[in-house]
Structures are given as C-alpha cells and as structure tokens.
Amino acid sequence: MKKVLVVLLVAFIMIQFFPIDKTNPTPTPGMDFLTIKKTPPEIAKIISTSCYDCHSNETKYPWYSNIAPASWFLKNHINEGRKHLNFSTFATYEPKRQAHKLEECIETVEKKEMPLESYYLGHQDAKLTDEQRKILVEYFKKMKEDTERAMVF
C-alpha cells in the first residue's frame, strides 16, 4: 500500500511539469458581443460574470488552474466553450449563425443548463437568480429578433 501511495505521489508531482497555456487571445473590442449589441451595463455585468470565463477570450483562470489534472480539465472545458460560442468574436459570425447562437443562449439559460453547476463551485457570483435568467432570456430574444430583422434587408 505504501508503494502505491509513493507511486501516486510521484505521478502527481510529475504531471505538474505539464502546465496548461493560460494565454488569452488578444481582445478585439469591435467584435465583442457586448460592444456590437450595445448591451446595457447591468445586463453586460451579468453576461460577463456568468458567461465570459468559458465563452470569450477574457478568461480569468482560478487558482486550481495551476494544478494538474484539474487544469487540463479546465482548459479543455474553456476550449470547448469558446469553440461552441465565443462572445469575443461574435461579430465574425454570419447573421444567421448569430441568430442561432442567440437561440441556443435563450434555451440554455431558460433550461438552467448554463452556467454549468460545476462552474458554481469556484464562482458563486456566476450563479443566476430567476430574475437574472428572465432578464437574460428577454435580452437574448430581443437581440435575436433584431438580428433576424436585419437579415431581411
């Protein structure tokens, strides 16, 4: 049993030599969702606090991002989040894709699928109240309608 613990400890120490890249892509304010949609400050704060760590190029890495293998899981989660929806590059999406992404935002917020429960463990401030969810859903619906209306012309 002692040998197993020593091996596990050595393995844990060894994997610490493989850190994740915590470099965020350079911000491009002219392409950011909050900027292009002229999001009101109170709504922008909710979106920034609850969505931007995983769905933008403005990730704030927590303390546990320095400890493997948790850091690897975190980095993969961020990469997947950005791949699925990146608010920092929202302006690069075609209008049809923007409308689709907004529809997904509406659905995931309504169904309480986002933010993920696991995200709350280290980010209690990201937990959305029912009122905040309602505000976000209404805002995303309005942005989707505006985007679809602009596609007609």
C-alpha positions in Angstrom: 0.0 0.0 0.0 2.8 2.4 0.8 4.5 1.7 -2.6 1.2 2.5 -4.3 0.9 5.8 -2.5 4.5 6.7 -3.3 3.9 5.9 -7.0 0.7 8.1 -7.0 2.5 10.9 -5.3 5.4 10.8 -7.8 3.0 10.6 -10.7 1.1 13.6 -9.3 4.3 15.6 -8.9 5.4 14.6 -12.5 2.2 15.8 -14.1 2.7 19.3 -12.6 5.5 19.7 -15.2 2.9 19.8 -17.9 1.0 23.1 -17.3 -1.8 24.5 -19.5 -1.4 27.6 -21.7 -3.3 30.3 -19.9 -2.7 32.9 -22.6 -5.9 34.5 -23.8 -6.2 35.6 -27.4 -5.9 39.3 -27.9 -9.2 41.1 -27.2 -10.9 42.6 -30.2 -13.5 45.0 -28.7 -15.0 45.8 -32.1 -16.0 42.1 -32.5 -17.3 41.6 -28.9 -20.9 40.8 -28.4 -21.4 43.3 -25.6 -19.9 46.1 -27.7 -21.6 45.4 -31.0 -25.0 44.8 -29.4 -24.6 47.9 -27.2 -25.5 45.8 -24.2 -26.8 47.9 -21.2 -24.3 47.8 -18.3 -26.5 45.9 -15.9 -27.0 43.1 -18.5 -23.4 43.2 -19.6 -22.3 42.6 -16.0 -24.5 39.5 -15.7 -23.2 38.1 -19.0 -19.5 38.9 -18.2 -19.8 37.3 -14.7 -21.7 34.2 -15.7 -20.6 33.5 -19.3 -17.3 35.1 -20.2 -14.8 32.8 -18.5 -15.7 30.0 -20.8 -17.3 31.8 -23.7 -14.9 34.6 -24.5 -11.2 35.5 -24.9 -11.3 37.1 -21.4 -10.9 34.0 -19.2 -9.9 34.6 -15.7 -8.1 31.5 -14.6 -8.7 30.4 -11.0 -6.1 29.1 -8.5 -6.8 25.5 -9.4 -5.7 26.1 -13.0 -2.2 25.7 -11.7 -2.8 22.1 -10.5 -2.9 19.2 -13.0 -5.0 17.2 -13.8 -7.7 19.8 -12.8 -6.0 22.3 -15.0 -6.3 20.0 -18.0 -10.0 19.5 -17.5 -10.5 23.3 -17.1 -8.5 24.1 -20.3 -10.5 21.6 -22.3 -13.7 23.0 -20.9 -12.7 26.5 -21.9 -11.6 25.4 -25.4 -14.9 23.6 -25.9 -16.9 26.6 -24.6 -15.1 29.0 -26.9 -15.5 26.7 -29.9 -19.2 26.4 -29.3 -19.8 30.2 -28.6 -17.2 32.9 -28.3 -18.7 36.3 -27.4 -15.3 37.9 -28.1 -15.6 37.1 -31.8 -19.4 37.3 -32.1 -19.2 39.9 -34.9 -17.3 37.4 -37.1 -20.4 35.1 -37.2 -22.7 35.4 -40.1 -26.1 36.9 -39.1 -27.9 33.5 -39.4 -25.3 31.9 -37.1 -25.6 34.8 -34.7 -29.4 34.3 -34.5 -28.8 30.6 -34.0 -26.3 31.2 -31.2 -28.7 33.6 -29.5 -31.5 30.9 -29.8 -29.1 28.5 -28.0 -28.4 31.1 -25.3 -32.1 31.5 -24.8 -32.7 27.7 -24.5 -29.7 27.0 -22.2 -30.4 29.9 -19.8 -34.2 29.0 -19.7 -33.5 25.4 -19.0 -30.8 26.3 -16.4 -28.2 24.4 -18.4 -25.9 27.4 -18.3 -23.8 28.3 -16.4 -22.9 24.7 -15.6 -23.4 23.6 -12.0 -19.7 22.6 -11.8 -18.8 26.2 -12.6 -20.5 27.5 -9.4 -18.1 25.6 -7.2 -15.4 28.2 -7.7 -17.6 31.0 -8.9 -20.6 31.6 -6.7 -21.1 35.1 -8.2 -21.9 33.5 -11.5 -25.0 31.7 -10.2 -28.0 33.3 -11.8 -31.2 34.1 -9.9 -34.5 33.5 -11.6 -34.8 37.3 -12.1 -31.4 37.4 -13.9 -32.3 34.4 -16.0 -35.5 36.2 -17.1 -33.6 39.4 -17.9 -31.0 37.5 -20.0 -33.7 35.5 -21.8 -35.6 38.7 -22.7 -32.4 40.4 -23.8 -31.2 37.4 -25.9 -34.7 37.2 -27.5 -34.6 40.9 -28.4 -31.1 40.6 -29.9 -32.2 37.6 -31.9 -35.2 39.4 -33.2 -33.0 42.4 -34.1 -30.5 40.2 -35.9 -33.3 38.4 -37.9 -34.9 41.7 -38.8 -31.6 42.9 -40.1 -31.2 39.8 -42.2 -34.4 40.6 -44.1 -33.0 43.8 -45.6 
